[in-house]
Amino acid sequence: MSDYLVKELMVPLSEYATVLEGSTLFDAVLALEKAQEEFDHTKYKHRGVLILDKNKRVIGKLGQLDVLRALEPKNEDSGKIKELSQFGFSYNFVHKIRKQRRLKAAPLKDLCSKASKLKVEDFMQAPSEGEFIEEEASLEMAIMQLVMGRHISLLVTRGKDIIGILRMTDAFAAVFHTMKECEN
Amino acid sequence: MKELEKLLERIIQRININLRELEYDVSPFIKNLVPLHQMVKFYAFYGITPNHPLDLVFRHSSLAGSYFLGKIRTRNSILYKSDIRGDELKQKGDVFQYQKFEIPITRDEGIDIEDSFLIKTLVHNFSHDPETLEKFFIRDTVSTHYANIHGSPIDGCFLGPFATVDLTSMRDCVIGTFSYVQAGEVGHLNVSPGTVWVRNPDEFNFLYRHPLNKLNHYINFIAGRLPQGFLMDFVDDRKEGFQRVFNAVNLEQSFPVPSNASLDRYAVIKPKTHISENVLVAQRAYLQNAWLGKGANAQENCYIINSRLEGCNVTAHGAKIIEADLGKNIFVGFNSFLRGRADSRLTIGNESIIMPHTIIDIKKPLTIPPEHLVWGLITNSQELASNSMTLKDFSKINNGLIKGNMSFEGNGAGFVTAFRERIHHILEANGAFFDGNKNRGHAQKNQNISFNTIQPYPDGKLQGLYPAIVIQP
């Protein structure tokens, strides 16, 4: 077993970017910016925002990809294009259509302005069963969960409460440190 | 009627199990779609000819108003006014060509319907599945009004009104209202209404989506209600003509039919209709002031009204042609609806292909030039421009094309050739090329059919069900 426990590597909830349910994507981006400014423990910056309900319980995670997804132009064609692969059209063909559609869409500024008013809960990912880990768990357990579930972070629990977040970068930094120790 | 009610419940349960992955419950759609007391009202009938095998076995089934020809089995099924036409089934000794394989057929192929509910459905052609060449099966399936199951073994599927499955093996799928699927082999798909999909893997892929807001005017289907829309009204308005031909035991043929043409006694023929040589008119076809040139055909549930077809025209199952003039060698695909007006006729040039499930409904005259491929929903010349191409141009596609609601990927020439070969095969099978000696097809073979009728239990626990019946030579 390694010497590392999850609680030693995690970012406490108080230091992570959080917003309340009902906030806009712009609120979330501001919260992320603020948390990044205040957080300087490592060179790795936060890449997501946790969404809390009115009781301050975590109900979802909003990652960078989720925000970018909100910029995708939406109209009645979106669903149709998505369905093309279901009907056996090749990746290249579908990609070509998406590209054409993107070129016809509004400029990025307009898309950003529109997206910033959208609600976080429409784009957040609700945590799945394998995304929780006990604070006393070892780094090995955390790595296993990250790898098996292809997660970029895990929510750290104490009893029923979520007390922090273990990012992939935190786990990686610990692994990197151990590797260096082994070599020396 | 208790047994019939139990049978319907059993069918619903079985199909819902098959469709559980799609979270699709068929019961609200079909519970009252056909009141079960209707099942007692109509006799079933079968054809006897020297040209087709006679091998029918019906067990624990209700067959109201349905027609059977060839080698057919039904078990635990309800068939309502459906046509099960086994005149193109493979026969012992045939060889089936599939890719590089030549597969010998070891016994006569049969249509096998089990645990299914078919409403006004046409079943025709033969199984194209190389894994089940001698059995064209339909299992755990519900198909609704004017659906076509054509050369497609299917298992655990739900077909909406006017849906067609063509040359496709299909498992656990929902095929939406007015959708057409010809894709070789598919499973676990929920195809939305108004989808037209023709795919030959590694060759081509054609997909068109009807605009639903416009399609709903023609046909729509909501749980708990009968299918609605203009297509249903159109058919209902002409129901009376069929009642007459189904009620009469002996019908006098009231106008001349050439000796090499075939007019089914269960077709409706209204005045001023002309039938030329080698013409095939199938049962439940409706002709009114229709001029059919040499080798033309009108298949089941076709309506040809105030129209002229110059010859070698394929009017596929369920197609409707009204106030139109069609040149030669024109293919009008399954369930297409082509409507001109008395003062604004629709004209279609020679060799054109109207894709299955196309709707052309115009208020001003419209001409489709020769050798065009036409698809989609068209009400004027602008829509024709975005929903058609010359066959020559289409053949030039070698990568992909998006035109309006149509997406095409692959080899355009391969697509056009496949259609042309199929049209030729249909004409050949229907006897359009009969020269008095060679190339006999349905138009010649189906001329002298005797029809026998069979009836269900009229009352009691088994009311509406037919006793076990075996009919063999």
Contacts between the chains, C-beta under 8 A, distances in Angstrom:
chain1	res1	chain2	res2	distance
A	80	B	209	6.3
A	83	B	192	7.9
A	84	B	207	7.1
A	84	B	407	6.5
A	86	B	189	6.9
A	87	B	197	5.9
A	87	B	199	7.1
A	87	B	205	7.0
A	87	B	207	5.3
A	88	B	183	7.3
A	88	B	199	5.5
A	88	B	201	6.7
A	88	B	205	5.6
A	89	B	205	5.8
A	89	B	207	7.4
A	89	B	407	6.7
A	89	B	409	5.4
A	90	B	409	6.4
A	93	B	400	5.1
A	93	B	407	7.7
A	93	B	409	4.7
A	96	B	400	6.7
A	97	B	402	6.3
A	97	B	407	7.4
A	100	B	402	7.6
